[in-house]
Amino acid sequence: MSIFDKIDLAGRLGPIPDRDAPVPHGATHFVNGHPLDPPYPLGTEEIFFGMGCFWGAERKFWQAGEGVYVTAVGYAGGTTKNATYEDVCSGRTGHAEVVRVAFYPAAIPLANLLRLFWEGHDPTQGMRQGNDVGAQYRSAIYATTPEQFAAAEMSRTAYQQLLARSGFGPITTEIRRAPPFYFAESHHQQYLAKNPGGYCGLGGTGVSCPVGTGAA
C-alpha cells in the first residue's frame, strides 16, 4: 500500500478511537538505568523532538552528555490516547514519533539540544524523513515552557537562513507547546542500544551553525 493509499484510507475510516490503557513501555532506561516515567528530578526540564524514525533520534539525545537525565520514545501531536505503533502507522492518529528528553539545563543548555535537533535530520522534507514517508515522521519540537518555545522559534529562524544559503527549501518543522505524550512499546525504547545493527534512517543536511543556534 502506498502512502497515498494510506492517506485516502485514513480519511475514509476516520480517527482511531482512544484506548483505555497505556501500552507497556518498561520501567527503566536500557542504557543509564534511570526511570522512564516522571516525575523527574528537581532541576530538570522536558522537551520533545520529532526527527523521523524515533529509534535513531533517541540515540542522538541519550548520547548527548551527562546533562541528559533520561530519554524515551513515544507518540504526540495527534488525537488518539494511548495509541499503539500499529495505530500510528495507519495514519489515523495524527501522532508524530517523538523523543522525550528530560535534561538538566544547568549541565546541558537547551541550545545544545536544539543544535543536535536541527543538524541531526533534514527539517525541510514535510511529512517524511528520507525513505520514511508519512505524517508520523514529520519534524517537530514540542516545548514545555515559554522559554523553550521562544528559543525553538529563534533557532528555526537562524537555521532557515543557513539552509537557504545551501540551497534547501523552507523548514517545515512544527513548533508548538507540548501536547500529551504517550509512551511507545517497550521494545521501541532505546531500540538501537538493544539492537546495535538496527535501522536508523536519519541523515541530515550537512549544514551546521558555528556558534550555538545563532546564524553565522
Secondary structure, DSSP 8 states (H G I E B T S, - for coil): --HHHHHHHHHHH------SS-----SB-TTT--BSSS---TT-EEEEEEESSHHHHHHHHHTS-TTEEEEEEEEESSS-TT--HHHHHTT-S--EEEEEEEE-TTTS-HHHHHHHHHHSS-TTSSSEETTEESGGG-EEEEESSHHHHHHHHHHHHHHHHHHHHTT------EEEE---EEE--GGGTTHHHHSTTS-------S---SBTTB--
